[in-house]
């Protein structure tokens, strides 16, 4: 019995312990500008979304940071063309890509990974796509894959206030991780809403007009 307890204790102690550590680059006002492209189906329409966002680090703590995204440009293309569908998605994205996001420095998620938990090349292959992280900052430098059923997407960094030469980040080739969460969640919510609306429309009863009254009998 004592031997079993000893083995369990050694196993627990042997597990790696990740301690949260605020990154040296994490300062209020640090910002990242990046581009995302997504494609998905909406009923009989193919929706292509291209957007540019700027995310600014507003609050810095020892364990986490709070980021605020801002939509700078948005292009929604619908095939076949439909102005109502295009305007619906334009309004939805403009109204929803503005919520703050909290990122914990010791996390290793789909959009950020603590450098202490990354492989030497920073590449993680997951079921929904390929993630390339910067091994110094933990920033997601590149994503390409399928973030949801029927959705294809890619994201890349355009520029950041960190400039070149800092953890491999500079004018292109990188991407902040928290944006992936924002974009993917918004797209998934939109798709779910679309599916519900399509089903409701299909289940709506069709109202048929009564036949016109018969013509009056001929006068005698």
C-alpha angles and dihedrals in degrees: 000000000000089000091054092049090049092052091049091049093050091048092052093047091048093060113105114254116212113204118200111247124180110238116243091235093055104108129143110266096031107139140189128201116201144164129230131190124192136173129193143146126264107187105296093346131092111219121204117188126190120178142167120210136181116211120194127197104235104171130027125197133168091255104031149003131226117222131193119205124207125194110229102173136005133187122183119185122189125197117228090028117256120165095200093055092045093050091047093058094040091055092044095053094044091051098045108038095079107075121117119249128209118214123190114216095222095052126113106196137143092282106032135024128188108245088234089066099043127102116245094264095044093231122135122182111205136174092262098045149296121313123193114193129190106247094214102046104020090235118148104244097183140006130185125166148070110310092182143004108299093001126115120189148164133187133192139174117252099184142324141201088249089074124201127325097034112117090325092299121131143112097341142344099071140079136197112242102222091065090065090060092050096047097042094047091049093049093047092049090049092049092048090049091048092052091051092049092048091051092048091050092050092049094049110112116248113239114218122199117236115254116265116266117266117265116264116267115267114269116250 
